[in-house]
Amino acid sequence: MYKKLYLLFLVVAVLSVNNSLFSDEIVLKNGLKLKGTFKGGTEKIIKFKTSGEVQQISISEIKSITFTAASATSAKSAETTGAAASSSSVKTIPAGTKITVKTKNAISTAQHKQGAIIDATLDLDLMVGGKVVAPKGSTVYGKVVESVGGRRIGLQRIVVQFNYLVINGKKVAIDTDPVGAEGGRGSAAKMIGAGALFGAAGGEAGKGAAIGAGVALLAGGKHIQIPAGSKVELTIKKAVNIN
């Protein structure tokens, strides 16, 4: 909203240039009028020199503003510079970027039904343009999209999809492929989905029959699980803009 007000002031400045004016004027909402010189600003504040001092005035407190020709040019320059700075602060995580996350807890058909929310952490720094966008240990949230257990070997299936990454304290939506495991005959199992599961905690193997490279377990013949500490390699399918 403040950015729109700031742009409106710039339009007023251009339309209100009066060669007979030798100073800029700001009228505040409380009725106070200030005469002086515009010294720049952002989408939230105006820098205004009056009585020999430069004040920072919130745009939300301003009713109207009139610039001289010189200050109107300066204001337009400040707006352009601010827009450029704002644009440069936006980073993009390109489509095709790979991230590796590590599960915090075991994810199983015994404890996680379809729709259950799960969390993991980044196992490596996420880099964009040579800079760290999200450091190792950042939280990644996902959801169980399939959960099928039962006594019949070969039907157990657990599938998750990670869809949020916490960056600078904010949840940022990401689009990734689902990944998981399903049971097979003879206590065998296979990974499913476009992501890759690997590096599960070896100590979990004593609790059931190891599946594949140890990335999932059949516990008690009824359920399948992805052990705590498993690593999942994911591909971000769509570019993500972040501030």
Secondary structure, 3 states (H helix, E strand, C coil): CHHHHHHHHHHHHHHCCCCCCCCEEEEECCCCEEEEEEEEECCCEEEEEECCEEEEEEHHHEEEEECCHHHHHHHHHHHHHHHHHHHHCCEEECCCCEEEEEECCCEECCCCCCCCEEEEEECCCEEECCEEEECCCCEEEEEEEEEECCCCCCCCEEEEEEEEEEECCEEEECCECCEEEEECHHHCEEEEECCEEECCCHHHHHHCEEECCCCEEEECCCEEEECCCCEEEEEECCCEEEC
